[in-house]
Structures are given as structure tokens and as C-alpha cells.
């Protein structure tokens, strides 16, 4: 039983590493996409995507919990969807390989990322359900195996201005 719990825990770590691999891939393609569309779609959408990418990378680097990581990643996905939707309305961009290639790669990565999140959350739910049963829960505590957090978004509280950000840093 303890061996099964450890195997499930290892499977969770592997599934989470797949999520991180897809996020890394997406981070790599965003700058190329931004460069391809910057002059056409306007700075507002581009800065939203760049800011969302920076936030997502920072949340992950800081090692914040999975809920906050998911929230930042969802913000990046929403910003990318808005940028891609707007950019695809320009016929010149639809024919420009500098836009088409990163847009296609980001679309594919978003699909793989959604699949990886689904797999991870399914494994986490199954793992957590098994820990709720009598013998497995006891053995897990003895074996140092904890419940797995889900990769689901929580709300990030962001300061409204630079002054608020510095005040928040001083308070922490």
C-alpha cells in the first residue's frame, strides 16, 4: 500500500513537470509573437501579454503555491487569446511567417498545457481520495506523503500602483 502511495506521489511530480515544460515552451514563444505583432495590433495588447508573461514567470520563480501559479498562467492564456484573436483579424499578419509560426506553436502549446493540467488534476484528485481512506491515510502520514494541491486558479492580489507595491513590500 505504501509503495502504491509513493508511486502515485512520483506520478504527480512527473505530471507537474510536464505542466512546467509546457509553460516553459509557451514562455519561449511569446517574445517572437510580440515582436511580430507589435506594430500592427497596438501597444496595449502587447504590453498586457508581456506583463502577464512576466507575472507568470515571477510567480513560478518565487515558488508560490500552485493555485497562484495557475492564476498567473490563466491570465497569460487570456492575454494570449486576446492578442491572437485581434492579430488574426489582420490579413497581412495571417500571411506573415513571423506571426504564423509562433501563433501556431502557442496554440499547440496551449492545447498540450490544458491536457497536462487535466492529467495532473485527475491524478491529484485520485491521490487525495486514496489518502482519505483509513489504511492509506495512516500509511501516508507515516511515509511522509501529503495531499496534493490542485492546479486551479486563485485570485492574485496586485498593488494598483508602484507606490502601493513599495508600501506592500515595506509591510512584508
Buried (B, 14 or more C-beta within 10 A) or exposed (E): EEEEBBEBBEBBEEBBEBBEBBBEBBBEBBEBBBEBBBEBBEEEBBEBBBEBBBBBBEBBEEEBEBBBBBBBBBBBBEBBBBBBEBBBEBEEBEEBEEBBBBBEBBBBBBEBBEEBBEBBBEBBEBBBEBBEEEEBBEBBEEBEBEEBBBBEBBEBEEEEEEEEEEEEEEEE
